[in-house]
Structure formats: structure tokens, C-alpha cells
Amino acid sequence: MRRYETIFIIRPSVGEEDITAIIDKTTGIIEQFDGSMVNLDQWGLKKLAYPIKKEIQGFYVFAEYAGKPEAVAEAERIFKIDDRILKYMTIKTQDVFVADAPKVEEEAEAETETEAATTEASAEADA
């Protein structure tokens, strides 16, 4: 299994029960392919940077999960068909899912901090 993050934007005119149904359907697809949700966060109604399908606002949902590539393909297929979804984007954050492991960005930050500390230590040693 791999670790993914998906952000999708739902039309603002959609009701609360439809938003819940879309989220439940997405979660169901991931679990259907033996995946598991790590984090599900509803960011709420936000202004869009530019109009999408004549909408200027959208309801943002962030999902972080572990799953197979087939689950991502199926979820994106459903997003493409569903007119209530304005936009979506999925990124892979880990090739092999390890629970409680740092994500790619966190690893890059840790490496940058380590390099900065090493540079500072060598500068002090040279002085």
C-alpha cells in the first residue's frame, strides 16, 4: 500500500447531507480496495482563487489515506463523473505506507535542518 493525499472541492450549493454522502462514498471506495483513512479534514467553504464552472466558492475536503493505486483510480473516476465535484487532486506522499512515518515534506525539512546544523558546526570549527 501507498500513502496518498487527496483534496477535492465540492460545489457550495450542495447540502450538508450530500457533502457527507460524497465523503462517505470516497471513504467507502478506499476501504473497498483494502485501504485505510489516516486523516479526513473538512476545511469548509472557501473562496476559490479563480472561478471554476462559474462558481466562486467551494467546500474543501482533505483526505489522507493508505491504499492501492486502484483505489485512487476508482475515486478519481467517481470524482470525474460527479457534477457536484468542482475539482480534485491526488498526490502520492509515500511509496510504501508505514504508520506514523514522516511524510516526504517532513523528511526534506529534517534533512535541511541537519544540513544547516552541519554547516554551522563546520563554520564554528573553522573560526
C-alpha positions in Angstrom: 0.0 0.0 0.0 1.0 3.6 -0.6 0.2 6.8 1.2 -1.9 9.4 -0.7 -3.4 12.8 -0.1 -6.5 14.0 -2.0 -8.1 17.4 -1.9 -11.4 17.8 -3.6 -13.7 20.8 -3.9 -17.5 20.4 -3.7 -20.0 22.9 -5.1 -21.2 25.3 -2.4 -24.8 24.8 -3.4 -24.7 21.2 -2.3 -26.4 20.4 1.0 -24.8 19.1 4.2 -26.2 15.5 3.6 -24.8 15.5 0.1 -21.4 16.5 1.4 -21.5 13.7 3.9 -22.6 11.3 1.2 -19.7 12.3 -1.1 -17.2 11.9 1.8 -18.7 8.5 2.8 -18.6 7.3 -0.8 -14.9 8.3 -1.1 -14.1 6.6 2.2 -16.0 3.5 1.1 -14.1 3.3 -2.2 -10.7 3.5 -0.3 -11.8 0.8 2.2 -13.2 -1.4 -0.6 -9.7 -1.7 -2.0 -8.3 -2.7 1.4 -7.2 0.9 2.2 -7.5 2.9 5.4 -8.1 6.5 6.2 -5.3 8.3 8.1 -6.8 11.7 8.3 -10.0 13.3 7.0 -10.4 17.0 7.4 -13.2 19.2 6.2 -11.8 22.7 5.6 -15.2 24.1 4.8 -16.4 26.8 2.5 -13.6 28.9 1.0 -13.3 31.4 -1.8 -11.7 30.0 -4.9 -8.6 31.6 -6.5 -10.4 31.7 -9.8 -13.9 30.7 -11.0 -14.4 27.0 -11.6 -17.5 26.0 -13.6 -19.0 29.5 -12.8 -18.6 29.0 -9.0 -16.5 31.4 -6.9 -16.7 29.4 -3.7 -16.2 25.7 -2.9 -16.3 23.3 0.1 -12.8 21.9 0.5 -12.2 18.4 1.8 -8.7 17.0 2.6 -8.2 13.2 2.8 -5.0 11.4 3.8 -5.1 7.7 3.4 -3.2 4.5 2.7 -4.3 2.5 -0.3 -3.6 0.8 -3.6 -3.4 2.7 -6.9 -6.6 1.1 -8.0 -8.4 2.9 -5.2 -7.1 6.2 -6.3 -8.1 5.5 -9.9 -11.6 4.5 -8.9 -12.1 7.5 -6.6 -10.9 9.9 -9.3 -13.2 8.2 -11.8 -16.1 8.9 -9.5 -15.0 12.5 -9.0 -14.8 12.9 -12.8 -18.4 11.7 -13.2 -19.9 13.5 -10.3 -21.1 17.0 -11.2 -21.1 18.1 -7.6 -17.2 17.9 -7.5 -15.6 21.0 -9.0 -12.0 19.9 -8.8 -9.8 17.3 -7.2 -6.1 16.5 -6.9 -4.3 13.4 -5.6 -0.6 13.2 -4.7 1.4 10.2 -3.5 3.4 11.0 -0.3 4.9 7.6 0.3 5.7 4.6 -1.9 5.3 2.2 1.0 2.9 3.1 3.8 4.4 3.0 7.2 2.2 4.1 10.1 3.5 7.2 11.9 6.3 7.7 9.4 7.2 11.3 8.4 5.8 12.4 5.0 8.1 13.5 2.2 7.9 17.2 3.1 8.8 16.4 6.7 11.8 14.3 5.7 13.0 17.1 3.4 12.7 19.6 6.3 14.6 17.3 8.6 17.4 17.0 6.0 17.6 20.7 5.5 17.8 21.3 9.3 20.5 18.6 9.6 22.5 20.2 6.7 22.1 23.7 8.3 23.3 22.4 11.7 26.3 20.7 10.0 27.2 23.9 8.1 27.0 25.9 11.3 29.2 23.4 13.2 31.8 23.4 10.4 31.8 27.2 10.3 32.4 27.4 14.0 35.2 24.8 13.8 36.9 26.8 11.0 36.8 30.1 13.1 
